[in-house]
Amino acid sequence: MKQYATYAIGAALVDTEIQVSDEELADMTVEKGVMTLVDEDRQSELLAHLTGHLIRANHASGGSAGNSMIATALFGAPTFMSCKVADDADGDIYLADLETSGVRHSLHNKRRGGTTGKCLVLITPDAERSMNTYLGVSETLSVEEVDDAAIAASEWVYLEGYLVTSPTGHEAALHTRQVAEANNVKTAVSFSDPGMVMYFRDNMEAMVGEGVDLVFCNEAEALEWGQTDDIETAMAAIRRVTRSFVITLGPQGAIAFDGSETFRVEAHKVEAVNTNGAGDMFAGAFLYGLSRGESYERSAAFAVRAAGEVVKYFGPRLQADEYRALRQEFFGD
């Protein structure tokens, strides 16, 4: 057994969630359902426009890979997160969330000046989330933050697709994958957002390299990768760059391919209020399932169940005791 089930690298962000109407989203010229990189002035402009709105999860740590590692850890498997936060209040919040959740990191003596990244998450009545992200110091995440020893001590490495937007972050992701391969550590890549595949395709192709062990994506990202509107064609394109994959389908569940068989997993019907963090929860729960030695089909079923639970609430994650309850309900331990 390795020390960590999963090592991840990604942007460290603090989320602010605000409920808005579709009309307000259009008035602010925010593209619905995707992640848009913005500067600090644009983020402040959006917040000023929304003065007086009900703000939820104002101080919840976010970031895709971080959310997933917190989920895996809270389900019961040890994880390690490499990221970059500033020596500020939001950085304190982010690290406190990692540590409270049991996620290891190596940032104790590496925090410097600047601003910790922030994500303004706008939630419309259909539960869709539209993210406006100011990366702050996460934009300069680099090889310096990578922990080679922690990678070697892990069963899996998880690469957040959002790293394709940053030259130094992308270099760090490539270095992480190379260290993993040199130490026979399995590699997983998340496509993260359709825009990452569309606008940074060369960098995403470099991230998967000659092929990885597992790709996480949703249906829109899969279709964009395959440059098609047919899911079977998209799956064939994904198989060319990975040994296995999982495609999330929202309320329709997920498709999992374990390298030889393809499985369709149905979702539970829930009343969704917020899809922020659903994909991250899915990945974290799926990796937890694999850490137990579960099959892809059973791991996907557990991940669909966990993602269905988190969309019922505001905020990107559940309460700590709810992770234990889900694990006990599904696995019986």
N, C-alpha and C positions, 0 to 999 in steps of 0.2 A: 504493500500500500504506500502511495505517495503521501507527502505531508499535506498537499492541497488537492482538492478535487478539480479546481479550476483557477487559473491565473488569468486576469483580464487587464486590458489597457484601454483607456478611453477618456473622454472629457469629463471633468468634474464640474457639475452645475448645481445651482440652487434654484429650485422651481418656485414660481409664483403662478397659481392658477386663478383665472378670472372667468366667470360666466358671461357670455356675450350673445347677442342675437346675430343671425346671418347678415342682417342689414348693417349692423355695426362693424362686422368683419369687413364687409364690402366698403363701407365708408372709410375705414382705415387702410384700405388696399392691402389687406393681409391675404395671402394665398391659403385657401382652406385645405386642411388635412396633411400638410407637409411641414418640414422644418426649414425655416428661412434664417440664414445668418444675417445679423444686423449689427450695427455699431452701437455704442452706448447711448449716443444721442437719439437714435431712432427708437431704442427701447424706452428711453425716458419720455419721448414724444407719445408713444403708445400708452404708457402708464398715465400720463397727464390727461389723455383723451378719456381714460377709463376711471378717472377720479370719482369716487362715490359708489363704485361697483363693489359687490360682495367679493372679497378676496379669500380664497380657501388655500390651504396648504402653503401658506406664505413662506414658511421656512422649512420646506421639505427638500432634502438633498435629492438630486436627480442625475441626469446623464445616463445614457443607455446601459453601458457596461456596468456602471456602479449599481444601478437598480437590479440588474441581473445577478451580480455577485452578492448583493444583500439578500436577495430571494434565496439563492442556493444555500447561503450560510444559515439563514433563519429556518430553512427546511431541515438543516442538520449536517451539511457537508462543508468542510473548511475551504475558504477561498482567499485569494490575494488580489489586491487591486493596485495597479500603477496608474497614477494620475498626477495632476498638478493643481494646487490651490495656493492662493496668496495668504500672507499673514494678516488676515482681516477677519471680521466677524462671520462672514459667510463661509470662509475657510474653516473656522472653528466649528460651525454647524455641520459642514460636510464631513469633516474627520470624526466628529462626535457620532454621527449617524453610522459611519463605517464601523467604528469601534464598538458601539452599542450592539450592533448586529453581529459582531464577531468576525468581521472582514479584516484581514491583516493588510498592512501597507508599510511603506518605508519612507514616510514623509516627515518624520519627527524633526529632522535637522535640515530639511530642504526647502522650507517655506521662506519666500522672499516678499518684497513689496509688490504692489500692483493690486488688481481686482480679481477676485474669484469669479468664474463664469456664472452667468445667470440665464435662465430660460423663462420667458413669459409664455405661459400656456393658456391659450384662449379656447374655452369650451363652449360649443354651440348646443342648442337644445337636442340635436340628434346624437349627442355624446361624442362627436368628432373633436379631436384636439388639433389646433394649429399652433405650431411652436415658432417663437421668435427668439433666437439664441444669440446672446453676446458672449463669446467664448472667454473674454478676459485672458488670464494667464494660461488657460488651457490651449490657446492658439499656439503657444510656444512649447507645448508638451514635446519632449524630445527623447533621444536615446538615453540621455542622462537619467531620466526617470525610470527606465527599464531595469528590472531586477533579475539578472541572469540566473542567480541561484534559486530564486523563487520559481522561475519558469521550469528549471530542471527538476524541481521538487513537486511538480504538478502533473496530474493525469491529462488535463486539457489546458489549452491556451485559447482564449476567446478574444477576437479582434473586432472592435467596434468599427463599423463601416464609416461613421462620421469622420474618422481620422483622415479620410482621403482629401479633406478640404484644407489641411494644414501641411505644408512641406515638411516641417520637422516632425509633426505627428505621424505623417505617412511613413517617413523614414524609420520612426520608432516602431511602427507596426511591422514593417518589413524585417527589421532587426529581431523583433520578438518572434516572428514566425521562423526565422532562420535558426535562432537559438533553440526553439522548440524542436525543429526538425533534427538538429544536431544531437539532441538528447532524447530522441524517440518519444516526444510528447505530442499527443494528437492536437490538431489545430482546427478551430472553428472560426468562421467569419460570418458576421451579420451584415447584410446589405443595408440595413438601418432605415433607408428612406428612398423612394423612387428617384428623388432629385440627385442623390449620391450616385446612383447607377447612370442616370441620364447625363449629368453634367461633369462627372469625374470618372468616366468609364475607364480611361487608361490607368488611372491610379487604382481603381477597384480591381481591374484585371491583374495589375502588378501585385496587389494584396493577396489574391488567390494563387498567383504564381503558376507553378506547374501542376497545382492541384492541392486541395486541402482535404481534411477528413470529414468536415461537416459545414454546410451552409444553412444559415437561418435567413428566411425572407418572408415577406407577405406576398399576397397575390399580385399586387401592383408592381412590386419590385421584381418578382419573377418574370412577369410579362415584359417589363422594361429590359431585363437582362437578355431575354430571348428575342427582343425586338419583334414581338408578335402579340396578337390578341387571343391566342389559343394556348391554354394552360399545358396541354400535352407537349406542344412544341417548346414551350418555355422549360418544362421539366427536362426535356432532352438536352437543351442547351446548358442547363445547370449541371447535369450529370457529367458533362465534358470537363468540368473544373473541380469536381468534388466526389468523394467516395460515397457520401450520403447527404441527405438534405431534409429539411422540414419547411413546408410552406404553410403559413397561417392564413386562414380564410375568414377571419372575423366570426360572425354568428354561425357560419357554416362549418366551423371546426378547423381541421388541419389535414394536410397530406404529409406523410412521412415515408422516406425511402431509406432503407437500412443498408443499401449496397447490393441487395438481391431482390427484395420484395418491397412493394409499395402498399401502404396502408392508408385508409381514409378514416379519420376519427371525427365523430359527430360532436357538436358542442351542446352543452346544456343551455336551455332557454333561461335568460336572465333579463332583468330590466337594467340596461346600461345607462349610466349617467355621465361617464367619463372614460374615454379609451386611452388616456395618457398612462403610459406604463404597462399596457396590456402585453405588447410584444416583448418587453423586457422581462416581465413576469413569466411569460411563456418560456423564453430561453433559459432563465434561471431555474425554473421548475423542471424543464427537460434535462438540463445538465445534472440536476440533482438526481433525477431518475436513473440516468446513465451511471452516476457514481455509485448507485446501489446495485448495479448489475442488471437493471431491468431492461427489457427489450425496447426497441424504438417505438413499437406500437403502444406498449404500456406507458412508456415515458411521455409519449405524445398525448395520450389520454389524460394523464395527470396534469400535463402542462396546459391543456385546454381547460381542464377543470379549474386550475389556479388562475388562469387569465380571465375566465368567466367570473371569478369571484372578485377580482380587483376592479373590474369595470363597473361594479355596483356602487362604488364609493368615489368620492373626490380624493385626490392625492395619488401618487404613483405606487403606493404599496399598502399592505395590510398591517394590522397590529401584530406584534410578535407572537402572541398566543394563537392567533388565527392560522399562522403557518403550521404550528404544531398540530392544531386541530385538523387541518386539511390533510397533513401527512398521515395522521392516525386514522382518519376516515377512509383514506384511499388505500394505504398500505397496511394498516392494522398495527402499526408500532409507533 
